[in-house]
Amino acid sequence: MSDPIHNVPQGIEQLLEIMRRLRDPEGGCPWDIEQDFATISPYTIEEAYEVDDAIARGDMEDLKSELGDLLFQSVFQAQIASDKGLFNFHDVAQTIASKMISRHPHVFGDESNQKSPEQQTKDWEVEKAKERARRGEHRVLDGVAMGLPALMRAQKLQKRAARVGFDWPDTSHVLDKIREEAAELEEARDRLTQDEVFEEFGDLLFVVVNLGRHLGVDAEEALRACNAKFTRRFNTVEDALNAKGKTPQESDLAEMDVLWDAAKAAEKARGE
């Protein structure tokens, strides 16, 4: 007897049917059945980062696969909601469709579509503000998701505050603040408690994120790129040590520093 799953047309309907089967108390997958919104959430975040990683690597085959994994997370969360009688995947799709239509009156409504990208961005923010108000979010910083990575959330909080004029006028003021926070961190390191060091370190990070925002640099992306660069260069150092028959543990800082500078120079020579 053929499995009815294979008789469902391929695509989203088949995926929805697979998810229903996995969550079916009668014959479903025990692991999938016991999951809830909170337990699945970390996987959803992880899949979003894997999509970003595939894009950064330019691997379109992997991107196709990772987008599927991310879509499955949406299907999974929607099925959990459906099991609880809250909403289903089609409700999710209809909600985002309605939202996109509402936020693009220059495409789907009577407004002119000759607006500049800057004006369209302003209009987008106005619509988002209206949506927040309908949800009862009236404070300036309401609606900035708590679950965002800290650097990304800091940048969004600062951007939101800047819209109402709470912002430095130029980067010179931000650089002054960075120097001030660095001095306070140094004082905390030498004279204060670890809790105060923790707080001053956070203050310094927050202001550095603000500098990136003023410079048009996404802090999360910049640090991610820096992480990749550090990994690449340290791997080169490790390879150079291996060629000498040594491991990093058998080396010292002076030797590794020389190899690091060589790796850095080689990258710059290649234009990386």
PASE-563650 format. One line per 10 residues: number of its first residue (from 1); their letters; for each residue x, z, y of C-alpha. Coordinates in Angstrom, 2 decimals. Layout:
REM residues N
NUM> a> X:Z:Y ~ ...
//
This chain:
REM residues 272
1> msdpihnvpq> 0.00:0.00:0.00 ~ 1.47:-1.00:3.35 ~ 2.19:1.61:5.99 ~ -0.33:1.20:8.87 ~ 2.49:1.82:11.34 ~ 3.84:-1.64:10.54 ~ 0.44:-3.21:11.18 ~ 0.37:-2.01:14.80 ~ 1.55:-4.72:17.24 ~ 5.17:-4.20:18.18
11> gieqlleimr> 5.88:-2.69:21.57 ~ 4.38:0.26:23.38 ~ 1.31:0.60:21.15 ~ 3.50:0.77:18.08 ~ 5.70:3.38:19.75 ~ 2.65:5.45:20.70 ~ 1.36:5.27:17.13 ~ 4.76:6.32:15.77 ~ 4.74:9.32:18.11 ~ 1.21:10.26:17.03
21> rlrdpeggcp> 2.34:10.14:13.39 ~ 5.43:12.25:14.07 ~ 3.28:14.94:15.73 ~ 0.47:14.81:13.17 ~ 0.02:18.30:11.65 ~ -0.95:16.58:8.41 ~ 2.13:14.75:7.19 ~ 4.11:14.55:10.44 ~ 7.71:15.58:11.05 ~ 8.11:19.39:11.10
31> wdieqdfati> 10.74:19.26:13.86 ~ 8.67:17.00:16.12 ~ 5.53:19.08:15.52 ~ 7.14:22.33:16.66 ~ 8.49:20.94:19.96 ~ 6.95:21.69:23.34 ~ 7.54:20.60:26.96 ~ 10.41:23.03:27.48 ~ 12.29:22.27:24.26 ~ 12.14:18.51:24.83
41> spytieeaye> 13.10:18.65:28.53 ~ 16.90:18.91:27.95 ~ 16.79:15.78:25.77 ~ 14.93:13.93:28.52 ~ 17.62:14.84:31.05 ~ 20.37:13.87:28.61 ~ 18.80:10.46:27.95 ~ 18.56:9.77:31.70 ~ 22.29:10.40:32.03 ~ 23.01:8.14:29.06
51> vddaiargdm> 21.07:5.36:30.81 ~ 23.23:5.90:33.89 ~ 26.38:5.85:31.75 ~ 25.42:2.52:30.13 ~ 24.85:1.02:33.59 ~ 28.22:2.32:34.82 ~ 29.94:0.74:31.80 ~ 28.07:-2.53:32.25 ~ 26.97:-2.44:28.60 ~ 23.61:-4.20:28.65
61> edlkselgdl> 23.00:-3.90:24.90 ~ 23.56:-0.16:25.12 ~ 21.40:-0.02:28.26 ~ 18.52:-1.61:26.35 ~ 18.88:1.04:23.66 ~ 19.22:3.94:26.10 ~ 16.19:2.82:28.12 ~ 14.26:2.89:24.85 ~ 15.46:6.44:24.19 ~ 14.36:7.46:27.68
71> lfqsvfqaqi> 10.98:5.78:27.23 ~ 10.57:7.68:23.98 ~ 11.06:10.93:25.87 ~ 8.15:10.02:28.17 ~ 6.04:9.13:25.14 ~ 7.00:12.42:23.46 ~ 6.08:14.54:26.49 ~ 2.81:12.63:26.92 ~ 1.92:13.19:23.25 ~ 2.53:16.91:23.62
81> asdkglfnfh> 0.17:16.87:26.62 ~ -2.39:14.87:24.65 ~ -2.22:17.38:21.78 ~ -3.03:20.10:24.31 ~ -5.92:18.12:25.76 ~ -4.21:17.71:29.14 ~ -3.53:13.97:29.52 ~ -2.14:11.06:27.51 ~ 0.43:8.30:27.97 ~ -2.12:5.88:29.44
91> dvaqtiaskm> -2.98:8.50:32.07 ~ 0.72:8.71:32.91 ~ 0.98:4.93:33.24 ~ -2.17:4.77:35.38 ~ -0.92:7.55:37.65 ~ 2.40:5.84:38.38 ~ 0.66:2.48:38.84 ~ -1.71:3.98:41.41 ~ 1.19:5.72:43.13 ~ 3.21:2.49:43.41
101> isrhphvfgd> 0.23:0.63:44.85 ~ -0.36:3.41:47.37 ~ 3.29:3.50:48.41 ~ 3.52:-0.29:48.88 ~ 0.67:-1.21:51.27 ~ 2.86:-4.04:52.60 ~ 2.67:-5.63:49.12 ~ -0.71:-4.58:47.73 ~ -2.64:-3.85:50.94 ~ -3.30:-5.32:54.35
111> esnqkspeqq> -0.07:-4.27:56.03 ~ 2.53:-6.84:56.96 ~ 5.30:-7.38:54.43 ~ 7.69:-8.37:57.21 ~ 8.84:-4.79:57.76 ~ 12.54:-4.02:57.62 ~ 13.92:-2.06:54.66 ~ 14.49:0.86:57.03 ~ 10.84:0.90:58.12 ~ 9.69:0.58:54.53
121> tkdwevekak> 11.83:3.61:53.64 ~ 10.21:5.60:56.46 ~ 6.74:4.54:55.31 ~ 7.67:5.54:51.75 ~ 8.65:9.02:52.93 ~ 5.38:9.35:54.85 ~ 3.39:8.54:51.71 ~ 5.44:11.00:49.67 ~ 4.79:13.69:52.29 ~ 1.05:13.02:52.02
131> erarrgehrv> 1.26:13.38:48.23 ~ 3.12:16.69:48.57 ~ 0.47:17.94:50.99 ~ -2.27:17.07:48.51 ~ -0.40:19.17:45.94 ~ -0.34:22.09:48.38 ~ 3.36:21.68:49.19 ~ 3.49:22.24:52.96 ~ 6.97:23.66:53.55 ~ 9.78:21.28:54.48
141> ldgvamglpa> 11.74:21.93:51.27 ~ 8.76:22.05:48.90 ~ 8.87:19.57:46.04 ~ 12.66:19.24:45.70 ~ 12.89:19.64:41.93 ~ 14.64:22.77:40.68 ~ 15.85:20.95:37.57 ~ 18.05:18.46:39.43 ~ 21.83:18.73:39.06 ~ 23.06:21.16:41.72
151> lmraqklqkr> 25.00:18.60:43.79 ~ 22.06:16.21:43.80 ~ 19.60:18.95:44.73 ~ 21.87:20.17:47.55 ~ 21.98:16.66:49.00 ~ 18.20:16.29:48.77 ~ 17.62:19.68:50.40 ~ 19.95:18.76:53.26 ~ 18.34:15.36:53.70 ~ 14.89:16.94:53.85
161> aarvgfdwpd> 16.04:19.50:56.45 ~ 17.71:16.76:58.49 ~ 14.39:14.94:58.86 ~ 13.11:17.79:61.02 ~ 16.31:17.97:63.08 ~ 18.15:20.71:61.19 ~ 21.45:18.85:60.92 ~ 24.85:18.51:62.55 ~ 25.11:15.54:64.92 ~ 28.32:14.11:63.42
171> tshvldkire> 30.98:14.64:60.77 ~ 33.37:16.52:63.07 ~ 31.01:19.49:63.05 ~ 30.76:19.35:59.27 ~ 34.55:19.27:58.91 ~ 34.79:22.30:61.20 ~ 32.31:24.07:58.94 ~ 34.31:23.13:55.84 ~ 37.42:24.70:57.39 ~ 35.40:27.80:58.26
181> eaaeleeard> 34.00:28.12:54.73 ~ 37.42:27.52:53.17 ~ 38.86:30.35:55.27 ~ 36.00:32.64:54.23 ~ 36.63:31.78:50.58 ~ 40.33:32.54:50.98 ~ 39.46:35.91:52.52 ~ 37.01:36.64:49.72 ~ 39.68:35.79:47.14 ~ 42.15:38.21:48.71
191> rltqdevfee> 39.92:41.07:49.83 ~ 36.38:40.92:48.47 ~ 34.52:41.15:45.17 ~ 34.04:38.42:42.57 ~ 30.37:38.19:43.54 ~ 31.41:37.44:47.13 ~ 33.95:34.87:45.90 ~ 31.12:33.26:43.93 ~ 28.91:33.11:47.03 ~ 31.62:31.74:49.33
201> fgdllfvvvn> 32.59:29.10:46.78 ~ 28.95:27.96:46.66 ~ 28.85:27.79:50.47 ~ 31.95:25.59:50.49 ~ 30.51:23.23:47.88 ~ 27.25:22.98:49.83 ~ 29.04:21.98:53.04 ~ 31.21:19.44:51.21 ~ 28.02:17.85:49.88 ~ 26.76:17.72:53.46
211> lgrhlgvdae> 29.92:15.89:54.53 ~ 29.32:13.34:51.79 ~ 25.75:12.84:53.02 ~ 27.00:12.22:56.57 ~ 29.55:9.74:55.22 ~ 26.97:7.93:53.11 ~ 28.54:9.19:49.87 ~ 26.38:10.44:46.99 ~ 28.02:13.72:45.95 ~ 26.84:13.55:42.34
221> ealracnakf> 28.07:9.99:41.87 ~ 31.36:10.71:43.65 ~ 32.14:13.69:41.44 ~ 31.11:11.79:38.33 ~ 33.50:8.98:39.29 ~ 36.22:11.54:39.95 ~ 35.62:13.12:36.54 ~ 36.03:9.70:34.93 ~ 39.22:9.06:36.91 ~ 40.67:12.44:35.93
231> trrfntveda> 39.84:11.80:32.27 ~ 41.39:8.34:32.38 ~ 44.61:9.51:34.03 ~ 45.02:12.59:31.86 ~ 44.55:10.43:28.76 ~ 47.37:8.23:30.07 ~ 49.55:11.33:30.48 ~ 48.71:12.41:26.94 ~ 49.50:8.93:25.58 ~ 52.86:8.96:27.37
241> lnakgktpqe> 53.68:12.35:25.83 ~ 52.61:11.13:22.40 ~ 55.01:8.21:22.79 ~ 57.75:10.80:23.22 ~ 56.59:12.62:20.11 ~ 55.12:15.49:22.12 ~ 51.73:17.02:22.77 ~ 50.51:18.45:26.10 ~ 50.93:21.93:24.62 ~ 54.63:21.16:24.05
251> sdlaemdvlw> 55.11:19.88:27.61 ~ 55.07:21.69:30.94 ~ 53.49:21.16:34.34 ~ 56.55:19.53:35.88 ~ 56.78:16.86:33.17 ~ 53.05:16.19:33.15 ~ 53.02:15.99:36.95 ~ 55.60:13.20:36.85 ~ 53.58:11.32:34.23 ~ 50.40:11.89:36.29
261> daakaaekar> 52.02:10.35:39.37 ~ 53.13:7.39:37.26 ~ 49.62:6.91:35.89 ~ 48.19:7.12:39.40 ~ 50.72:4.59:40.74 ~ 50.02:2.20:37.86 ~ 46.29:2.33:38.55 ~ 46.79:1.66:42.24 ~ 49.08:-1.27:41.41 ~ 46.28:-2.71:39.25
271> ge> 43.81:-2.16:42.10 ~ 41.85:0.53:40.28
//
